[in-house]
Amino acid sequence: MFGPIVAILVMATAAHLLRLGGFWLMGRVPLTRRVRRMLDALLGAVVAAAIVPIVAKAGIPAVLAIATVVVIMAARRNEFLAVSGGIAAVVLARGAGL
């Protein structure tokens, strides 16, 4: 009965300890130019790691949506417009049978 609750509490505790360990460890790493570049590139790597499996599974409509979002963000720097354009690209691609 209490097994799932205990498991959730143990996992939450482990996640928080890992996060605190990361803060503690990074507090001891000197922020050289190389480390700063790595940290700057980390967000892009995480986003790519999240998007690539989705694109691989969804196929051409997802590729068109990502391309649309990138173009709109480069041209307008408007997240709402970019997401709306990406959704429209998927709808049109699927409507065209892709």
VODREN-391477 format. One record per atom (N, C-alpha, C): residue number from 0; x, y, z; atom name. Coordinates in steps of 0.2 Angstrom, whole numbers, plus 5000, padded with zeros to 4 digits. Layout:
REM VODREN-391477
<seq NUM px X py Y pz Z atom CA>
...
//
This chain:
REM VODREN-391477
<seq 0 px 5004 py 4994 pz 5000 atom N>
<seq 0 px 5000 py 5000 pz 5000 atom CA>
<seq 0 px 5004 py 5006 pz 5000 atom C>
<seq 1 px 5009 py 5006 pz 5004 atom N>
<seq 1 px 5014 py 5012 pz 5004 atom CA>
<seq 1 px 5020 py 5012 pz 5000 atom C>
<seq 2 px 5020 py 5006 pz 4996 atom N>
<seq 2 px 5026 py 5005 pz 4992 atom CA>
<seq 2 px 5027 py 5011 pz 4987 atom C>
<seq 3 px 5022 py 5012 pz 4983 atom N>
<seq 3 px 5022 py 5018 pz 4978 atom CA>
<seq 3 px 5024 py 5024 pz 4981 atom C>
<seq 4 px 5021 py 5026 pz 4987 atom N>
<seq 4 px 5023 py 5032 pz 4990 atom CA>
<seq 4 px 5030 py 5033 pz 4992 atom C>
<seq 5 px 5033 py 5027 pz 4995 atom N>
<seq 5 px 5040 py 5027 pz 4997 atom CA>
<seq 5 px 5044 py 5027 pz 4991 atom C>
<seq 6 px 5042 py 5024 pz 4985 atom N>
<seq 6 px 5046 py 5024 pz 4979 atom CA>
<seq 6 px 5047 py 5031 pz 4977 atom C>
<seq 7 px 5041 py 5035 pz 4977 atom N>
<seq 7 px 5041 py 5042 pz 4974 atom CA>
<seq 7 px 5045 py 5046 pz 4979 atom C>
<seq 8 px 5045 py 5045 pz 4985 atom N>
<seq 8 px 5049 py 5050 pz 4990 atom CA>
<seq 8 px 5056 py 5048 pz 4989 atom C>
<seq 9 px 5058 py 5042 pz 4988 atom N>
<seq 9 px 5065 py 5040 pz 4987 atom CA>
<seq 9 px 5068 py 5043 pz 4981 atom C>
<seq 10 px 5064 py 5043 pz 4975 atom N>
<seq 10 px 5066 py 5045 pz 4969 atom CA>
<seq 10 px 5067 py 5053 pz 4969 atom C>
<seq 11 px 5062 py 5056 pz 4973 atom N>
<seq 11 px 5062 py 5064 pz 4973 atom CA>
<seq 11 px 5068 py 5066 pz 4977 atom C>
<seq 12 px 5070 py 5062 pz 4983 atom N>
<seq 12 px 5075 py 5063 pz 4987 atom CA>
<seq 12 px 5082 py 5063 pz 4983 atom C>
<seq 13 px 5082 py 5057 pz 4979 atom N>
<seq 13 px 5088 py 5056 pz 4975 atom CA>
<seq 13 px 5089 py 5061 pz 4969 atom C>
<seq 14 px 5083 py 5064 pz 4966 atom N>
<seq 14 px 5084 py 5069 pz 4961 atom CA>
<seq 14 px 5086 py 5075 pz 4965 atom C>
<seq 15 px 5084 py 5077 pz 4970 atom N>
<seq 15 px 5086 py 5083 pz 4974 atom CA>
<seq 15 px 5093 py 5083 pz 4976 atom C>
<seq 16 px 5095 py 5077 pz 4978 atom N>
<seq 16 px 5102 py 5076 pz 4980 atom CA>
<seq 16 px 5107 py 5077 pz 4974 atom C>
<seq 17 px 5105 py 5074 pz 4969 atom N>
<seq 17 px 5109 py 5075 pz 4962 atom CA>
<seq 17 px 5109 py 5082 pz 4960 atom C>
<seq 18 px 5104 py 5085 pz 4961 atom N>
<seq 18 px 5104 py 5093 pz 4959 atom CA>
<seq 18 px 5109 py 5097 pz 4964 atom C>
<seq 19 px 5108 py 5095 pz 4970 atom N>
<seq 19 px 5112 py 5099 pz 4975 atom CA>
<seq 19 px 5120 py 5097 pz 4974 atom C>
<seq 20 px 5121 py 5091 pz 4972 atom N>
<seq 20 px 5128 py 5089 pz 4970 atom CA>
<seq 20 px 5130 py 5092 pz 4964 atom C>
<seq 21 px 5126 py 5093 pz 4959 atom N>
<seq 21 px 5128 py 5097 pz 4953 atom CA>
<seq 21 px 5130 py 5104 pz 4955 atom C>
<seq 22 px 5126 py 5107 pz 4959 atom N>
<seq 22 px 5128 py 5114 pz 4961 atom CA>
<seq 22 px 5134 py 5114 pz 4965 atom C>
<seq 23 px 5135 py 5110 pz 4970 atom N>
<seq 23 px 5141 py 5109 pz 4974 atom CA>
<seq 23 px 5147 py 5108 pz 4969 atom C>
<seq 24 px 5147 py 5104 pz 4965 atom N>
<seq 24 px 5152 py 5102 pz 4960 atom CA>
<seq 24 px 5154 py 5108 pz 4956 atom C>
<seq 25 px 5149 py 5111 pz 4953 atom N>
<seq 25 px 5150 py 5117 pz 4949 atom CA>
<seq 25 px 5153 py 5123 pz 4953 atom C>
<seq 26 px 5151 py 5123 pz 4959 atom N>
<seq 26 px 5154 py 5129 pz 4963 atom CA>
<seq 26 px 5162 py 5128 pz 4964 atom C>
<seq 27 px 5164 py 5122 pz 4963 atom N>
<seq 27 px 5172 py 5121 pz 4963 atom CA>
<seq 27 px 5175 py 5121 pz 4957 atom C>
<seq 28 px 5172 py 5122 pz 4951 atom N>
<seq 28 px 5175 py 5122 pz 4944 atom CA>
<seq 28 px 5176 py 5129 pz 4942 atom C>
<seq 29 px 5182 py 5130 pz 4941 atom N>
<seq 29 px 5184 py 5137 pz 4938 atom CA>
<seq 29 px 5180 py 5139 pz 4932 atom C>
<seq 30 px 5177 py 5144 pz 4931 atom N>
<seq 30 px 5173 py 5146 pz 4925 atom CA>
<seq 30 px 5178 py 5149 pz 4920 atom C>
<seq 31 px 5182 py 5145 pz 4917 atom N>
<seq 31 px 5186 py 5147 pz 4911 atom CA>
<seq 31 px 5182 py 5148 pz 4905 atom C>
<seq 32 px 5185 py 5151 pz 4900 atom N>
<seq 32 px 5182 py 5152 pz 4894 atom CA>
<seq 32 px 5179 py 5145 pz 4891 atom C>
<seq 33 px 5183 py 5140 pz 4891 atom N>
<seq 33 px 5181 py 5134 pz 4889 atom CA>
<seq 33 px 5175 py 5131 pz 4892 atom C>
<seq 34 px 5175 py 5131 pz 4899 atom N>
<seq 34 px 5169 py 5129 pz 4903 atom CA>
<seq 34 px 5163 py 5133 pz 4901 atom C>
<seq 35 px 5164 py 5140 pz 4901 atom N>
<seq 35 px 5158 py 5144 pz 4899 atom CA>
<seq 35 px 5155 py 5143 pz 4892 atom C>
<seq 36 px 5160 py 5141 pz 4887 atom N>
<seq 36 px 5157 py 5139 pz 4881 atom CA>
<seq 36 px 5153 py 5133 pz 4881 atom C>
<seq 37 px 5156 py 5128 pz 4885 atom N>
<seq 37 px 5152 py 5122 pz 4886 atom CA>
<seq 37 px 5145 py 5123 pz 4889 atom C>
<seq 38 px 5145 py 5127 pz 4894 atom N>
<seq 38 px 5139 py 5128 pz 4897 atom CA>
<seq 38 px 5134 py 5132 pz 4892 atom C>
<seq 39 px 5136 py 5136 pz 4888 atom N>
<seq 39 px 5132 py 5140 pz 4884 atom CA>
<seq 39 px 5129 py 5135 pz 4878 atom C>
<seq 40 px 5133 py 5130 pz 4876 atom N>
<seq 40 px 5131 py 5125 pz 4871 atom CA>
<seq 40 px 5126 py 5120 pz 4874 atom C>
<seq 41 px 5126 py 5119 pz 4881 atom N>
<seq 41 px 5122 py 5114 pz 4884 atom CA>
<seq 41 px 5115 py 5114 pz 4882 atom C>
<seq 42 px 5112 py 5120 pz 4882 atom N>
<seq 42 px 5105 py 5121 pz 4881 atom CA>
<seq 42 px 5103 py 5119 pz 4874 atom C>
<seq 43 px 5107 py 5121 pz 4869 atom N>
<seq 43 px 5106 py 5118 pz 4862 atom CA>
<seq 43 px 5106 py 5111 pz 4862 atom C>
<seq 44 px 5111 py 5108 pz 4865 atom N>
<seq 44 px 5112 py 5101 pz 4865 atom CA>
<seq 44 px 5106 py 5097 pz 4868 atom C>
<seq 45 px 5103 py 5100 pz 4874 atom N>
<seq 45 px 5097 py 5097 pz 4877 atom CA>
<seq 45 px 5091 py 5098 pz 4873 atom C>
<seq 46 px 5090 py 5103 pz 4870 atom N>
<seq 46 px 5085 py 5104 pz 4865 atom CA>
<seq 46 px 5085 py 5100 pz 4859 atom C>
<seq 47 px 5091 py 5099 pz 4856 atom N>
<seq 47 px 5092 py 5094 pz 4851 atom CA>
<seq 47 px 5090 py 5087 pz 4853 atom C>
<seq 48 px 5093 py 5085 pz 4859 atom N>
<seq 48 px 5091 py 5078 pz 4861 atom CA>
<seq 48 px 5084 py 5077 pz 4862 atom C>
<seq 49 px 5080 py 5082 pz 4864 atom N>
<seq 49 px 5073 py 5081 pz 4865 atom CA>
<seq 49 px 5069 py 5081 pz 4858 atom C>
<seq 50 px 5072 py 5085 pz 4853 atom N>
<seq 50 px 5068 py 5086 pz 4847 atom CA>
<seq 50 px 5070 py 5081 pz 4842 atom C>
<seq 51 px 5076 py 5078 pz 4841 atom N>
<seq 51 px 5078 py 5073 pz 4836 atom CA>
<seq 51 px 5074 py 5067 pz 4836 atom C>
<seq 52 px 5072 py 5064 pz 4842 atom N>
<seq 52 px 5068 py 5058 pz 4842 atom CA>
<seq 52 px 5061 py 5059 pz 4840 atom C>
<seq 53 px 5058 py 5065 pz 4841 atom N>
<seq 53 px 5051 py 5067 pz 4839 atom CA>
<seq 53 px 5051 py 5068 pz 4832 atom C>
<seq 54 px 5056 py 5071 pz 4829 atom N>
<seq 54 px 5057 py 5072 pz 4822 atom CA>
<seq 54 px 5058 py 5066 pz 4818 atom C>
<seq 55 px 5062 py 5061 pz 4821 atom N>
<seq 55 px 5063 py 5055 pz 4818 atom CA>
<seq 55 px 5057 py 5051 pz 4817 atom C>
<seq 56 px 5053 py 5051 pz 4823 atom N>
<seq 56 px 5046 py 5047 pz 4823 atom CA>
<seq 56 px 5041 py 5050 pz 4818 atom C>
<seq 57 px 5040 py 5057 pz 4818 atom N>
<seq 57 px 5035 py 5060 pz 4815 atom CA>
<seq 57 px 5036 py 5061 pz 4807 atom C>
<seq 58 px 5043 py 5061 pz 4805 atom N>
<seq 58 px 5044 py 5062 pz 4798 atom CA>
<seq 58 px 5044 py 5069 pz 4795 atom C>
<seq 59 px 5042 py 5069 pz 4789 atom N>
<seq 59 px 5042 py 5075 pz 4785 atom CA>
<seq 59 px 5038 py 5081 pz 4788 atom C>
<seq 60 px 5032 py 5080 pz 4791 atom N>
<seq 60 px 5029 py 5085 pz 4794 atom CA>
<seq 60 px 5032 py 5089 pz 4800 atom C>
<seq 61 px 5036 py 5085 pz 4804 atom N>
<seq 61 px 5040 py 5087 pz 4809 atom CA>
<seq 61 px 5046 py 5091 pz 4807 atom C>
<seq 62 px 5049 py 5089 pz 4802 atom N>
<seq 62 px 5055 py 5092 pz 4799 atom CA>
<seq 62 px 5052 py 5099 pz 4796 atom C>
<seq 63 px 5047 py 5099 pz 4792 atom N>
<seq 63 px 5044 py 5106 pz 4790 atom CA>
<seq 63 px 5042 py 5110 pz 4796 atom C>
<seq 64 px 5039 py 5108 pz 4801 atom N>
<seq 64 px 5037 py 5112 pz 4807 atom CA>
<seq 64 px 5044 py 5115 pz 4810 atom C>
<seq 65 px 5049 py 5111 pz 4811 atom N>
<seq 65 px 5055 py 5114 pz 4814 atom CA>
<seq 65 px 5058 py 5119 pz 4810 atom C>
<seq 66 px 5058 py 5117 pz 4803 atom N>
<seq 66 px 5061 py 5122 pz 4798 atom CA>
<seq 66 px 5057 py 5129 pz 4798 atom C>
<seq 67 px 5051 py 5128 pz 4799 atom N>
<seq 67 px 5046 py 5134 pz 4799 atom CA>
<seq 67 px 5048 py 5138 pz 4805 atom C>
<seq 68 px 5048 py 5135 pz 4811 atom N>
<seq 68 px 5050 py 5138 pz 4817 atom CA>
<seq 68 px 5056 py 5142 pz 4817 atom C>
<seq 69 px 5061 py 5138 pz 4814 atom N>
<seq 69 px 5068 py 5141 pz 4814 atom CA>
<seq 69 px 5068 py 5148 pz 4810 atom C>
<seq 70 px 5065 py 5147 pz 4804 atom N>
<seq 70 px 5065 py 5153 pz 4800 atom CA>
<seq 70 px 5061 py 5159 pz 4803 atom C>
<seq 71 px 5055 py 5157 pz 4806 atom N>
<seq 71 px 5051 py 5163 pz 4809 atom CA>
<seq 71 px 5055 py 5166 pz 4815 atom C>
<seq 72 px 5058 py 5162 pz 4819 atom N>
<seq 72 px 5062 py 5164 pz 4824 atom CA>
<seq 72 px 5068 py 5169 pz 4822 atom C>
<seq 73 px 5071 py 5166 pz 4817 atom N>
<seq 73 px 5077 py 5170 pz 4814 atom CA>
<seq 73 px 5074 py 5177 pz 4811 atom C>
<seq 74 px 5069 py 5177 pz 4808 atom N>
<seq 74 px 5066 py 5183 pz 4805 atom CA>
<seq 74 px 5063 py 5188 pz 4810 atom C>
<seq 75 px 5059 py 5185 pz 4814 atom N>
<seq 75 px 5054 py 5189 pz 4818 atom CA>
<seq 75 px 5056 py 5189 pz 4826 atom C>
<seq 76 px 5059 py 5184 pz 4828 atom N>
<seq 76 px 5061 py 5184 pz 4836 atom CA>
<seq 76 px 5054 py 5184 pz 4840 atom C>
<seq 77 px 5049 py 5180 pz 4837 atom N>
<seq 77 px 5043 py 5180 pz 4841 atom CA>
<seq 77 px 5041 py 5173 pz 4842 atom C>
<seq 78 px 5041 py 5171 pz 4848 atom N>
<seq 78 px 5040 py 5164 pz 4850 atom CA>
<seq 78 px 5033 py 5161 pz 4848 atom C>
<seq 79 px 5028 py 5166 pz 4850 atom N>
<seq 79 px 5021 py 5164 pz 4848 atom CA>
<seq 79 px 5020 py 5163 pz 4841 atom C>
<seq 80 px 5022 py 5168 pz 4837 atom N>
<seq 80 px 5022 py 5167 pz 4829 atom CA>
<seq 80 px 5025 py 5161 pz 4827 atom C>
<seq 81 px 5031 py 5159 pz 4830 atom N>
<seq 81 px 5035 py 5154 pz 4827 atom CA>
<seq 81 px 5031 py 5147 pz 4829 atom C>
<seq 82 px 5029 py 5147 pz 4835 atom N>
<seq 82 px 5025 py 5140 pz 4837 atom CA>
<seq 82 px 5019 py 5140 pz 4832 atom C>
<seq 83 px 5015 py 5145 pz 4831 atom N>
<seq 83 px 5009 py 5145 pz 4827 atom CA>
<seq 83 px 5011 py 5143 pz 4820 atom C>
<seq 84 px 5017 py 5146 pz 4817 atom N>
<seq 84 px 5019 py 5144 pz 4811 atom CA>
<seq 84 px 5021 py 5137 pz 4810 atom C>
<seq 85 px 5024 py 5134 pz 4816 atom N>
<seq 85 px 5026 py 5127 pz 4816 atom CA>
<seq 85 px 5019 py 5122 pz 4816 atom C>
<seq 86 px 5014 py 5124 pz 4820 atom N>
<seq 86 px 5008 py 5120 pz 4820 atom CA>
<seq 86 px 5005 py 5121 pz 4813 atom C>
<seq 87 px 5005 py 5127 pz 4810 atom N>
<seq 87 px 5002 py 5127 pz 4803 atom CA>
<seq 87 px 5005 py 5123 pz 4798 atom C>
<seq 88 px 5012 py 5123 pz 4799 atom N>
<seq 88 px 5016 py 5119 pz 4794 atom CA>
<seq 88 px 5014 py 5111 pz 4795 atom C>
<seq 89 px 5013 py 5109 pz 4801 atom N>
<seq 89 px 5011 py 5102 pz 4802 atom CA>
<seq 89 px 5004 py 5101 pz 4799 atom C>
<seq 90 px 5000 py 5105 pz 4801 atom N>
<seq 90 px 4993 py 5104 pz 4798 atom CA>
<seq 90 px 4993 py 5104 pz 4790 atom C>
<seq 91 px 4996 py 5109 pz 4787 atom N>
<seq 91 px 4996 py 5109 pz 4780 atom CA>
<seq 91 px 5000 py 5103 pz 4777 atom C>
<seq 92 px 5005 py 5100 pz 4780 atom N>
<seq 92 px 5009 py 5094 pz 4778 atom CA>
<seq 92 px 5005 py 5088 pz 4778 atom C>
<seq 93 px 5001 py 5087 pz 4784 atom N>
<seq 93 px 4997 py 5082 pz 4785 atom CA>
<seq 93 px 4991 py 5082 pz 4780 atom C>
<seq 94 px 4988 py 5088 pz 4779 atom N>
<seq 94 px 4983 py 5089 pz 4775 atom CA>
<seq 94 px 4985 py 5087 pz 4768 atom C>
<seq 95 px 4991 py 5088 pz 4766 atom N>
<seq 95 px 4993 py 5087 pz 4759 atom CA>
<seq 95 px 4995 py 5079 pz 4759 atom C>
<seq 96 px 4995 py 5076 pz 4764 atom N>
<seq 96 px 4996 py 5068 pz 4764 atom CA>
<seq 96 px 5003 py 5066 pz 4765 atom C>
<seq 97 px 5007 py 5071 pz 4768 atom N>
<seq 97 px 5014 py 5069 pz 4769 atom CA>
<seq 97 px 5015 py 5066 pz 4776 atom C>
//
